[in-house]
Amino acid sequence: MGSEMSTGGGAAPRGRTERRQAILDGAFTVFARQGYAQACVKDIAQEARVAKPTVYNHLHDKESLYREAVEAAADRIGARSLAAVEGLREAATDRAPRDRLTAVARDLLRTWSGEEARAVRQLACAQVAQFPDLAASVRERTALRVRSALADRLARLALAGHLRASDPEQAAEHFLSLLTGPLEYRPTADPDTVAASAVDVFLRAYGA
């Protein structure tokens, strides 16, 4: 059997990198839908539209599939979050940073409240006995990277006189906590409302 399953559309064969990405995407979808215990490599191969041996050629076992699929998804969440934080790049030249801070908060909330982000959080903790360091890896790829990037932007805002001088890492933690806290208690809360409230509280504490 070939390494590609027929899609019936005459699509050109995928390269090795594309096949690996398809396998990771398929694995994440299957694990999110079925959980680790119920998922099998056959299901993942079907989801990725590759032959079962191709899965093993790229990732040798189910454990590797799980870990790398979750970490790849976490990287995507982290990348979208960092892109949102980049919205503060020009904020130092604004007359006031509220609008940009609110836009960044809203974009972060929409990323974190999405289906993929919720699945990443669930899968990172679901198999903690078997993957004791996976939650920490996901946190590094998402929350910690975002905090570091946000701290840099907030420090620039402070230098520009828009925020009071403070520890930028702590300020970033407080800002992010104002966003993530409501998600724990009100997962369906309106991102615009949460973002506006978070920025209001943050600026009351850190505004110049």
C-alpha angles and dihedrals in degrees: 000000000000124000092250126063114220114258093194090235101089092245117174115258114268123242122243094265092049092048092050091050091048089052093050091047091047092047092051091050093050095045091048091050101040108018126237099286097049098041119094134191091245090061091048092050090051092048091049092043094233133116116270093245089056090062091056091046090061103032117020103213146005092264092057090047092053097046097044094043092053093044092048090052090047089053090054091050090047092050093051090047092050090049088054092051089052085071085081093060094100096031093100089070094051121103087234129006100215098101095048093044089052092049091050091048091050093049092048092050093050090051095047096044093051123111094252094051092048090051092050092053092047096047093045091060102029096081100033093142092057097034104031094166099043096091090053091049091051091048090052092050094047122016100027095047091048092048091052093049092045092049089056092052094046090050089055090050090052091050088051090054097248095112131033117257110271144133101298094206091055092045090052091050091052093048093050092045090056087058102040096042096069090047089063094054102027109028092172096048115136108263092216092055094045092046094051092047093047093051091047092054092042093052091047087058101035107020115122 
